Amino acid sequence: PLWSVLAVLVGLLSLPGFLGHWSLLASGTLVATWLVFSLINPWLEEAYWRGLLMDATATWGKAASLLYPALCFTISHPLVWGIHSLPLRKPEAVAAIFFVGLIWGLAYQRTGSLRWCVLGHMLANLFGLAVLVMLNLHDPTVRMGAAP
């Protein structure tokens, strides 16, 4: 149960930022895109990064099977497959992505289930305003009141 709860809790790390920036969801199109992306993308990413890749590397040993997918997951996010998200290229964002990738990987190793990783990932995308970050409309690394 600890790893299931931890996998979900890391998805809530963005909640304070969401509470301060939810008003950026100013149009119906942005809200719809944000919701659809946040609810569908985690199924695809977790099935690949934690499910397929961790299962395929299981013979490498637990540490390598955890680190390799977490590192690939981290490297893929600043690149976002053709979308040039400037906030995701910042060191603090890269470190946070690596951290949650490790937690979700450990949760998958310990529970054998992707459901908690998917739920945590959904929360991270929702509260992290992922669509706005990818569109360079929001930078979660800039604290409220700080200059960009």
C-alpha positions in Angstrom: 0.0 0.0 0.0 2.9 2.4 0.7 4.1 2.4 -2.9 0.6 2.8 -4.3 0.0 5.8 -2.1 3.4 7.3 -2.9 2.8 6.9 -6.7 -0.4 8.9 -6.3 1.0 11.5 -3.9 3.9 12.5 -6.3 1.1 13.4 -8.7 -0.1 16.0 -6.2 3.2 17.8 -6.0 2.0 20.3 -8.6 -1.2 21.1 -6.7 0.1 24.4 -5.1 1.2 25.6 -8.5 -2.2 24.7 -9.9 -4.0 26.6 -7.2 -2.0 29.7 -8.1 -2.3 29.4 -11.9 -5.6 27.7 -12.7 -7.0 30.9 -14.1 -4.6 30.4 -17.1 -7.3 28.0 -18.4 -9.1 30.9 -19.9 -10.7 29.3 -23.0 -12.9 26.4 -23.6 -10.4 25.0 -26.1 -7.6 25.1 -23.6 -9.8 23.4 -20.9 -10.9 20.7 -23.3 -7.3 20.0 -24.5 -6.0 20.1 -20.9 -8.6 17.5 -19.7 -8.3 15.2 -22.7 -4.5 15.2 -22.6 -4.4 14.8 -18.8 -6.7 11.8 -18.9 -5.4 9.9 -22.0 -1.6 10.6 -22.1 -0.8 8.9 -18.7 -2.2 5.6 -20.0 0.1 5.7 -23.0 3.2 6.9 -21.2 2.9 4.5 -18.3 2.1 1.6 -20.6 5.3 2.4 -22.4 7.8 3.7 -19.8 6.9 1.6 -16.9 5.0 -1.3 -18.5 6.8 -2.2 -21.7 10.2 -0.8 -21.1 10.6 -2.0 -17.5 9.3 -5.4 -18.4 11.6 -5.6 -21.4 14.6 -4.7 -19.2 13.7 -6.9 -16.2 16.5 -9.3 -16.9 19.0 -6.4 -16.4 18.4 -6.4 -12.7 16.1 -4.3 -10.6 18.3 -1.2 -10.5 19.0 -1.0 -14.2 15.4 -1.9 -15.0 14.3 1.1 -12.9 17.0 3.6 -13.9 17.0 3.1 -17.7 13.2 3.8 -18.3 13.3 6.7 -15.7 16.3 8.2 -17.6 14.6 7.7 -21.0 11.3 9.2 -19.6 13.3 12.2 -18.3 15.2 12.8 -21.6 12.0 12.5 -23.7 10.1 15.3 -21.8 12.2 18.3 -22.8 12.0 17.1 -26.4 8.3 16.3 -26.3 8.3 14.9 -29.7 8.4 18.1 -31.8 6.9 20.5 -29.2 9.6 22.9 -27.9 8.6 23.3 -24.3 11.0 25.8 -22.7 10.0 25.1 -19.1 10.6 21.4 -19.4 14.2 22.1 -20.4 15.1 23.8 -17.1 17.3 21.8 -14.6 14.6 21.8 -11.9 12.0 20.5 -14.2 14.3 17.7 -15.5 15.1 16.8 -11.9 11.4 16.7 -11.0 10.6 14.5 -14.0 13.4 12.1 -13.1 12.2 12.0 -9.5 8.6 11.1 -10.4 9.8 8.6 -13.0 11.8 6.8 -10.3 8.9 6.8 -7.9 6.5 5.5 -10.5 9.0 2.9 -11.5 9.5 1.7 -7.9 5.7 1.7 -7.5 5.4 -0.5 -10.5 8.2 -2.8 -9.4 6.7 -3.2 -5.9 3.0 -3.5 -6.8 3.1 -5.1 -10.2 0.4 -2.7 -11.3 0.4 0.3 -13.5 -2.9 1.7 -12.1 -1.3 3.8 -9.4 1.3 5.1 -11.8 -1.4 6.1 -14.2 -3.4 7.8 -11.5 -0.4 9.7 -10.2 0.5 10.7 -13.8 -3.0 11.9 -14.4 -2.8 14.1 -11.3 0.6 15.4 -12.3 -0.7 16.3 -15.8 -3.8 17.9 -14.4 -2.3 19.9 -11.6 0.9 20.6 -13.5 -1.1 22.2 -16.3 0.8 20.0 -18.7 -0.8 21.3 -21.9 -0.1 24.9 -20.9 3.6 24.0 -20.1 4.0 22.3 -23.5 2.5 25.4 -25.2 4.9 27.7 -23.3 1.9 29.4 -21.6 2.9 28.4 -18.1 6.3 27.9 -16.5 5.9 25.9 -13.2 9.6 26.7 -12.3 8.8 30.4 -11.9 7.3 31.0 -8.5 4.4 33.4 -8.0 5.5 37.0 -7.7 9.0 36.2 -9.1 10.2 37.7 -12.3 10.3 35.3 -15.3 
